[in-house]
């Protein structure tokens, strides 16, 4: 079926550019908006990124703040990943994912992992599309693709819940440690003050 062949070809061909191919020059908001469509895998051709969307992603902590009014490679990288993931994850879930990335990890490494992972995922989806699928089998094909998406979504949600649980436990432990250090300091200061008065 020609339409299935076209979808498969798009899934096999369309990719965000590599880190090295992202613009080296810092871009202004209007340049970001005009650049982003080439980063998105958009089968319908109707998806747009708006300045309001970019600003909301920045406010939500999903994309770093601009350097002045200019955006560099790291902004484009994060924005590309967020635009892809927003179709399946909430802002809160994306934030959980980002919070789980070690602080020392560079934006380039994060983006490179993203582009490799999306390449694998798109190729796997393309492999599920048989160009010889007869028209009366399209409902089954759609069902199978939908169920794969459902199963992946369930697994993803559970992994995110595990991450949230661990992040919460780490935060509580850090707060307890901070509180203990504060109490120890207060006790030490009181003991010193008491000793000074003797």
Secondary structure by P-SEA (a helix, b strand, c coil): caaaaaaaaaaaccccccccccccccccaaaaaaacccccccccccccccaaaaaaaaaaccccccccccccaaaaaaaaaaaaacccccaaaaaaaaaaccccccaaaaaaaaaaaaaaaaaaaaaaccccccccaaaaaaaaaaaaaaaaaaaaaaaaaaaaaaaaaaaaaaaaaaaaaaaaaaaaaaaaaaaaac
